[in-house]
Amino acid sequence: MGAPVSAGFDLEALQAWLAQALGCGRRIARVTKLGGGAIQENWRLDFADGQPLVLRTEAVSTVPLSRGKAEEFAIHARVFAQGLTVPRPLALCAESQVIGRLFYLMEWRPGEARGRTLVLDPEIDRWGPPLARRLGEECARLHRLAPPLAELGFLAPPEANPAQARVRAYRRHLAERAVQNPVLDLALAWLDANAPEPGHLALVHGDLRTGNYLVHQGILSAILDWEFADIGDPLEDLGWFLVRYWRFGRWHAEAGALGPKSALLEGYREAGGVLPDDPAVLTYWQLMGTVRWAVIALMQAERHDQEGEPSLDLALTGAVLPQLEWDILDLIEVLDGAR
């Protein structure tokens, strides 16, 4: 769960806001920073009585791809209403003076999210494939939310082909930092030239992978971390889930270290999700996801190396780039061989 630490913000001010926002006088007994979250921070609030809550806010510095708390809360509330397995969102604090940053509250859910811990469970071969199927079903339920979404008016559909829109965004982020990387340059050119015809648009999670959902006793407890949600091609979520890096050493278990890719896709299809006739299209989005993770890794390393934010997590994220470059070149070779 994490260790109790100083939250670095005024607990009395938070206590007063809680009383007003939730209409109760519960006293905070313990504040615990939850593990993970190089871009966001999650704090468990324990009370003298009743169930704990989770306070979610931004880390000291973030990345430009990440949404602010007000938008993330609105997205979280909408997918909760859609029936997805997410913690109940409770209240948004849009006033930075309470703890120094915007934040929102949600219910606490039990479970483990860390991929490197989950893959050590000796029972993963039993519960992993059914969980992959369940996550496919959750994806299909999410992707029924198609624009326009009145309550999420800040989510604008891409102006052009969704794949090419992503390529432009990643090129822009690299150019803003004057980053030169031959493998990424090659991959972005390949993705741009071979972009598939766009299908229907939908709300996509943007970061659905092992590490961003909770597993409790082999069952899905909650899907987390909606700060990258956007309007895009639904295959983007599936391709991201299949990125090799998220297998945490269980390389044979293509669906996020849980089981075969077929389990994820069967759950998606049976819940109404639409898959392409050509399987290479999904591999294209797996390549796109790998390129995206490489771009984020470069940005995270910059936070550590150039922006003076000391963090072992950030430093280690930058160190994964050679593995991602290898995966990128391998996927391009696979896709070229399928043409």
C-alpha positions in Angstrom: 0.0 0.0 0.0 2.9 2.3 0.7 4.2 4.0 3.8 2.7 6.9 5.8 4.7 10.0 4.9 4.3 13.8 5.2 1.8 14.8 2.6 3.4 18.2 2.1 0.1 20.0 2.2 -2.1 21.6 4.9 -4.2 18.8 6.4 -6.4 21.2 8.3 -7.3 23.0 5.0 -8.0 19.6 3.4 -10.1 18.6 6.4 -12.2 21.8 6.1 -12.7 21.2 2.4 -13.8 17.6 2.9 -16.4 18.7 5.4 -17.9 21.1 2.9 -17.6 18.9 -0.2 -18.8 15.7 1.3 -21.0 17.1 4.0 -19.4 15.1 6.8 -17.1 15.7 9.7 -14.9 12.6 9.4 -11.4 13.3 10.7 -8.3 12.2 8.7 -6.3 9.8 10.8 -3.6 8.8 8.4 -2.3 9.9 5.0 -0.4 7.4 2.8 1.2 8.0 -0.5 0.4 5.1 -2.8 3.0 3.5 -5.1 3.6 4.3 -8.7 2.6 7.5 -10.5 5.5 9.4 -11.9 3.0 11.8 -13.6 0.3 11.8 -11.0 0.2 11.3 -7.2 -2.4 9.3 -5.3 -2.8 9.6 -1.6 -4.9 7.2 0.5 -6.8 9.0 3.3 -7.7 6.9 6.2 -10.3 8.1 8.7 -11.1 7.3 12.3 -14.3 5.6 11.0 -15.6 4.4 7.7 -14.0 3.5 4.4 -10.7 5.2 3.1 -10.7 7.5 0.2 -8.1 8.3 -2.5 -6.9 11.9 -3.3 -5.6 12.1 -6.8 -3.5 15.1 -7.8 -0.6 16.0 -10.2 3.0 15.4 -9.5 5.3 18.4 -9.0 5.9 18.3 -12.8 4.0 16.5 -15.4 4.1 15.9 -19.2 2.1 17.9 -21.8 0.2 14.8 -22.9 -1.5 14.6 -19.5 -4.9 16.2 -18.8 -5.6 18.5 -15.9 -7.6 17.3 -12.9 -10.9 19.0 -13.9 -10.9 17.3 -17.3 -9.8 13.9 -15.9 -12.5 14.1 -13.2 -15.2 14.7 -15.9 -13.9 11.8 -17.9 -13.8 9.6 -14.8 -17.4 10.5 -13.9 -18.6 9.7 -17.5 -17.0 6.3 -17.7 -18.4 5.5 -14.2 -21.8 6.3 -15.5 -21.2 4.1 -18.5 -20.8 1.2 -16.1 -17.0 0.6 -16.4 -15.2 -0.9 -13.5 -13.7 2.3 -12.0 -13.6 3.7 -8.5 -16.6 5.9 -7.7 -15.6 9.6 -8.3 -16.7 11.7 -5.4 -15.7 15.4 -5.6 -13.4 17.8 -7.5 -11.4 20.6 -5.9 -10.8 23.2 -8.5 -9.1 25.6 -6.0 -5.4 25.2 -5.8 -5.1 27.0 -2.5 -6.5 24.0 -0.5 -3.4 21.8 -1.0 -1.4 23.8 -3.6 -2.7 21.8 -6.6 -6.1 20.8 -8.0 -7.2 17.3 -7.0 -10.2 15.1 -6.8 -11.5 12.4 -4.5 -12.6 8.9 -5.3 -13.4 5.7 -3.4 -10.6 3.4 -2.5 -10.5 0.0 -4.1 -8.4 -3.0 -3.0 -5.9 -4.7 -5.2 -2.5 -4.7 -6.8 -1.5 -2.7 -9.9 2.2 -3.2 -10.2 3.0 -5.4 -13.2 6.3 -6.7 -11.8 4.4 -7.8 -8.7 1.4 -9.3 -10.6 3.6 -11.5 -12.8 5.2 -13.1 -9.7 1.8 -14.6 -8.6 2.1 -18.3 -9.1 -1.6 -18.4 -10.0 -1.4 -15.9 -12.9 -1.7 -18.7 -15.5 -5.1 -19.5 -13.9 -6.6 -16.0 -13.5 -4.6 -14.1 -16.2 -6.5 -15.2 -19.4 -10.0 -14.6 -17.9 -8.8 -11.2 -16.7 -7.5 -10.4 -20.2 -10.9 -11.3 -21.6 -12.6 -9.1 -19.0 -10.4 -6.1 -19.9 -11.4 -6.7 -23.6 -15.0 -6.4 -22.5 -14.3 -3.2 -20.6 -12.6 -1.7 -23.7 -15.6 -2.5 -25.8 -18.0 -0.9 -23.3 -15.7 2.2 -23.2 -15.6 2.4 -27.0 -19.4 2.6 -27.2 -18.9 6.2 -26.1 -18.6 8.0 -29.5 -18.5 11.8 -30.1 -20.0 14.1 -29.7 -20.1 13.8 -25.9 -21.8 16.9 -24.6 -20.5 16.6 -21.1 -16.9 16.2 -22.5 -16.9 19.1 -24.9 -13.2 19.7 -24.3 -12.4 16.4 -26.2 -12.1 17.4 -29.8 -12.0 14.7 -32.5 -8.8 14.7 -34.5 -8.9 16.9 -37.6 -7.4 14.3 -39.8 -6.7 10.6 -39.8 -6.3 9.7 -36.1 -3.1 7.8 -36.7 -1.5 10.6 -38.6 -2.7 13.1 -35.9 -0.8 11.0 -33.3 2.3 11.1 -35.5 2.2 14.9 -35.8 1.8 15.2 -32.0 4.8 13.0 -31.3 6.9 14.8 -33.9 5.9 18.1 -32.3 6.9 17.0 -28.8 10.3 15.8 -30.1 10.9 19.0 -32.0 10.0 21.2 -29.0 12.8 19.4 -27.1 15.3 19.4 -30.0 15.5 15.6 -29.7 17.1 13.7 -32.5 16.6 10.0 -32.6 17.1 8.1 -35.8 14.9 5.1 -34.8 12.0 7.4 -33.8 12.4 9.4 -37.0 12.3 6.2 -39.1 9.3 4.9 -37.2 7.3 8.1 -37.4 7.9 8.3 -41.1 6.8 4.7 -41.5 3.7 5.2 -39.4 2.8 8.4 -41.4 3.2 6.7 -44.8 1.4 3.5 -43.8 -1.5 4.9 -41.7 -4.6 2.7 -42.0 -7.9 4.1 -43.2 -9.7 5.5 -40.1 -12.6 3.6 -38.6 -15.2 5.0 -36.2 -14.0 7.4 -33.5 -14.6 6.7 -29.8 -13.5 7.7 -26.3 -10.2 5.9 -25.7 -8.5 5.4 -22.3 -5.1 6.3 -23.7 -3.1 4.4 -21.2 -4.8 1.1 -20.6 -2.1 -1.4 -19.7 -0.9 -3.7 -17.0 0.0 -1.2 -14.2 -3.1 0.9 -14.6 -5.7 -1.4 -13.3 -6.1 -3.1 -9.9 -6.3 -6.9 -9.5 -7.8 -8.3 -6.3 -7.7 -12.1 -5.8 -7.4 -12.6 -9.5 -10.4 -10.4 -10.3 -10.5 -6.9 -11.9 -11.1 -4.4 -9.1 -10.7 -1.1 -10.9 -9.4 0.6 -14.1 -7.3 3.6 -13.1 -5.5 6.6 -14.5 -7.7 8.5 -17.0 -5.5 11.5 -17.6 -4.6 10.5 -21.1 -8.2 9.8 -22.3 -9.0 11.3 -25.7 -11.1 10.9 -28.8 -9.4 8.5 -31.2 -9.3 5.2 -33.0 -10.5 2.4 -30.6 -7.6 0.2 -31.8 -5.2 2.6 -30.1 -6.2 1.2 -26.7 -5.8 -2.4 -27.8 -2.5 -1.8 -29.5 -1.2 0.0 -26.4 -2.2 -3.0 -24.2 -0.2 -5.3 -26.5 3.0 -3.3 -26.3 5.8 -5.8 -25.5 7.2 -3.7 -22.6 4.0 -4.2 -20.6 4.6 -8.0 -20.4 7.1 -7.6 -17.6 9.2 -10.6 -18.7 6.3 -12.9 -19.6 7.0 -12.4 -23.3 4.7 -15.2 -24.4 1.7 -13.6 -22.7 1.0 -11.0 -25.3 -2.0 -9.5 -23.6 -0.2 -7.4 -20.9 1.5 -10.5 -19.3 -1.9 -12.0 -18.6 -2.4 -14.4 -21.4 -2.7 -14.8 -25.1 -3.7 -11.9 -27.3 -6.7 -14.0 -28.4 -8.2 -13.7 -24.9 -8.2 -9.9 -25.0 -9.6 -9.8 -28.5 -12.3 -12.4 -27.9 -13.6 -10.5 -24.9 -13.6 -7.3 -27.0 -15.4 -8.8 -29.9 -18.0 -10.7 -27.8 -18.8 -7.4 -26.0 -19.5 -5.6 -29.3 -16.1 -4.3 -30.1 -15.2 -4.1 -33.8 -11.9 -5.6 -35.0 -10.3 -5.1 -38.4 -10.3 -7.8 -41.0 -6.5 -7.4 -41.5 -4.6 -8.3 -38.3 -1.7 -6.1 -39.5 -3.8 -3.0 -38.6 -3.7 -4.0 -34.9 0.0 -4.6 -35.2 0.3 -1.1 -36.6 -1.3 0.3 -33.5 1.0 -1.8 -31.4 3.9 -0.2 -33.2 2.3 3.2 -32.6 2.1 2.5 -28.9 5.7 1.4 -28.7 6.8 4.7 -30.4 4.6 6.6 -28.0 6.2 5.0 -25.0 9.6 5.8 -26.4 8.6 9.5 -26.8 7.3 9.5 -23.2 10.5 7.8 -22.0 12.5 10.6 -23.5 10.3 13.2 -21.9 10.5 11.5 -18.5 14.3 11.3 -18.7 14.4 15.0 -19.5 12.4 15.8 -16.4 15.2 14.0 -14.4 18.2 15.1 -16.4 17.4 18.7 -17.5 14.6 19.9 -15.3 16.1 19.0 -12.0 13.4 16.6 -10.7 15.4 13.8 -9.0 13.5 10.6 -9.2 14.6 7.0 -9.6 11.4 6.2 -11.5 12.1 9.0 -14.0 15.7 7.9 -14.5 14.8 4.3 -15.0 12.1 5.2 -17.5 14.6 7.0 -19.7 16.9 3.9 -19.5 14.3 1.7 -21.3 14.7 3.5 -24.6 17.2 0.9 -26.1 14.7 -1.9 -25.5 11.9 0.1 -27.1 14.0 1.0 -30.1 14.7 -2.8 -30.6 10.9 -3.5 -30.4 10.1 -0.7 -32.8 12.5 -2.0 -35.5 11.3 -5.6 -35.0 7.6 -4.5 -35.4 8.4 -2.6 -38.6 10.1 -5.7 -40.0 7.1 -7.8 -39.1 4.7 -5.3 -40.8 6.9 -4.9 -43.9 6.9 -8.7 -44.2 3.1 -8.9 -44.0 2.6 -6.4 -47.0 
